Amino acid sequence: MALTNGQMLLIRSIAENDMKAAKQWAIACCDEDKTQKNARFVERYKSMLNQQKMKLLELPQNVSGFICAEDVSGTFNINRYFISERERSLAERITRMSKAAGRLKEMKIPYRNSTLLYGESGTGKSMFGRYIAYKFELPFLYLKFSTLISSYMGNTSKNLAEAFKFAKENPCVFMLDELDAISTNREDGKGSASSEMNRITITIMQELDQLTNDVVVLAATNRIDVIDSAVLRRFSVKHEVKPFNDAEKIEMLDAFLSDVGVNLSRSRLNSILSEDGNQSAIINRVIEEIAADIINGLEDGESDG
């Protein structure tokens, strides 16, 4: 089946990072489908595309290779996200900080709304960033430092400055992931590699110092112990994201299963929870259980036929 004109223009817009045009052509593609077969799909996604609160960022070519922009209003499912009281309190604090930053800006007083999330992998630091963006109704701008360094060694400082410049010019929640990959303690290293990392560390300090009051910055790390102390001082709040306790794990699973419309027996849930694991590991095991049920159902259907 040949591509329609709208489909070709949609593909071109995405390839050229023109998200504003991509949104318009996606709506046009929905309008082109007059069949009843896809009616529910078309209705749902056309409604989402037409939501006024959607804010799509168009990434310029000079930053599109190492940062991602996500419209969480269409990708973040608030119904299946469980937030602990610890992170709920932090979210409320970030909101208050944002309001204070706005008033301080009117008084021409610089204020940095910056929070460092630390803790073991899989505890939901990046997902919390998406939650904040969802609550603020802002795009989620995501920069993963390990990818930036491995792909752009030698130009990292320049690219960092470009990323921060873009964040300052576009209202968003700016997430800096794997901060330890780029800001290790400057007293620990020797040689040319160390000199490069020193330059990068100094750049990130300078960029954090120049942030405007209306930028919400979150950073994440699994190794807060190796981050340069001067960089740590640039974060107004340092918050440990901990693995859920048993009660929180149950609440997390209840929210997830309720939203997807699946029931698992208490014995199966207890078996999943009896294994050690953080939030991400537990959800992955639940998904495997759901997938196994689907596969078994398909196999039973094939054998019946």
Secondary structure, DSSP 4 states (H G I P E B T S, - for coil): -PPPHHHHHHHHHHHTT-HHHHHHHHHHHHHH---STTHHHHHHHHHHHT-TT--PPPPPTTTTTTEEEE-HHHH--GGG----HHHHHHHHHHHHHHHHHHHHHHTT----EEEEEESSTTSSHHHHHHHHHHHHT--EEEEEHHHHHHHHTTSHHHHHHHHHHHHHHS--EEEEE-GGGT-B-TTS--HHHHHHHHHHHHHHHHHHHT--TT-EEEEEES-GGGB-HHHHTT-SEEEE-PPP-HHHHHHHHHHHHHHHT----HHHHHHHHHS---HHHHHHHHHHHHHHHHHHHHHHHHHH-
